[in-house]
Each structure stands twice: as C-alpha cells, then as structure tokens.
Amino acid sequence: MKEKLVRYRPGIDPEPLDKTDWERVDRMTDEEIEAAALSDPDAQPMTEEELARMFRPNSLRELRKRLALSQAEFAERFRINLRTLQDWEQARRVPDEVARNYLRLIARDPQFVAEAVQA
C-alpha cells in the first residue's frame, strides 16, 4: 500500500496530523521497542566492527580543536586538502579507509605525524 505524500509548508499550510499513536508507544516495554526496531529491515543495528570503522565528523572537529588549529592550519600541517577536510567535517564526504587510518594516526601522535610529513 502506498502512502500519500504530505507536503507541509511552515507558515502556509496547517500542521499535518500526527499519525503516531503516542499512548501505545508510551506503553511499550523496552523489549517491545527493541523487537519493533529489529523488525525493520532498513534499520538494522551495526556490528561492533562496523561501528569501529565508522567515521564521525565530530571526532575530527574535536581533534582539530584539541590541537588548537583552524581548518586551514590543520590541513596545512598534515598535508590534507582544505576543501576535503571541510567536506569531511561537514559530512558532505566520508574519508576512505586510508584517510581514516591517517586521521587515527594524527589523533594518537600528532607531533610525530606533523614531523614526518614535513620532512
């Protein structure tokens, strides 16, 4: 069954009616919530391995701020294209596996990596 697409224009259209039965949701136990989530084939939980390999843009911003570097300074120090760094931080692009490993090295020993790439 196809659902009708509802277009909503804030300030123009009246707010659409909520189709969620919140009373039923509030009565669900944690086990029922988990079972409902697991029954959705499009929302399966990630494995520990998948989570470990996942890129988190916030962690890159936090690393850069911990090093007290602007985007331009970070990009220059570690020889990363500035536009690429911006795309990573704003989640427009995801670094490939090699780049993620490079970022992990920077996080572990930024001084060593900076010296190595400047040599």
ABEGO torsion letter per residue (X at the ends): XBBBBBBBBBGABBBBBBABBAAAAAABBAAAAAAAAAABAAABBBBAAAAAABBBAAAAAAAAAAAGBBAAAAAAAAGBBAAAAAAAAAGABBBBAAAAAAAAAAAABAAAAAAAAAX
